[in-house]
Amino acid sequence: MERRVHYAIVFIFLILYSCECRKIKLKNVSSKSVLIADTIQVKTDKNHSLDSCQLLNQKFYKNSGIVISEFYNALDSLRINDSISILVISPISLERPDLPCSLSNEFGRTILEINRVNKKINRSNVNLISQNGGVLNKFVGLSPLSNGYEIVHESGNLYAWKYTVSVNYLANKLIITRITKICSFDTLSQTVIYNKDLDLAAISIQDSLDKNCNCDPIWRKLESNKK
C-alpha cells in the first residue's frame, strides 16, 4: 500500500514538473525556436553589440495569431472577417526615439494583413501610415468597415485636421476606395473627399501628413469666415 502511494506521489510530481516546464518554455521563447513563417523579427548582424533594441529583438509575444519580436509594438488590430485580420506594428525606435538602438527600422510602422486560411502575412502597406516618431506620429487607430477598415490620422487643436483612408476588399484585392480629410478651425470645418484614381502604389500618406494635409488654404478661408 505504501509503495502504491509512493508511486502515485512520484507520478503526480512528474506531471506537474512537465507542465511547469512547458509553461517556462512558452514564457521564455528563444530566437531560434520561433524563426518560422509567422514570425515578425528584424534580421540582425551578429557583430552588433547587445543594446536595448537587440535584447528586445530576442524576445517574443503573440498577437493576432503570429509571433512578433518585442522590438515591435502592436498599436492596433481588428478582425475583418473569418480569415483576415489587420494588425499595426511599430518599431520601438519610432515609439521611443530616446532609446539607444542599433537596429534598422526595416519595415517601419507597418499595417500587416494576416490571412489565417492560406497562412500568409502581407506587409506592403507602409505608405498608408505615418512614419514619424514620438509625438509627431499622428496615427490614431483603425476603424472597421463592412468589408474593410479605415486608417485614421489626426492632429491639432484650434487649427486641426483629420485624415481617413478607407480600404476595402473587392474581388479579394486590397482597394483604397476613399480618402477623407477634414480641416477645422475653431468650430468651423470643411470636408474634402477623394474617391477617384486612388492608386495604392502611387499614394504616400506621409507626404500629406507632413504638409498638414494641405489644410492651410482652407484654414485661412475658415478663419476669414469666422470674423
Helices and strands as residue ranges (DSSP letters): H 2-27, G 32-34, E 39-40, H 52-57, E 60-63, E 66-69, E 72-79, E 84-91, H 92-95, E 110-115, E 120-122, G 126-128, G 134-136, E 139-145, E 148-156, E 159-170, E 173-185, E 188-194, G 200-202, H 205-210, G 212-214, H 216-226
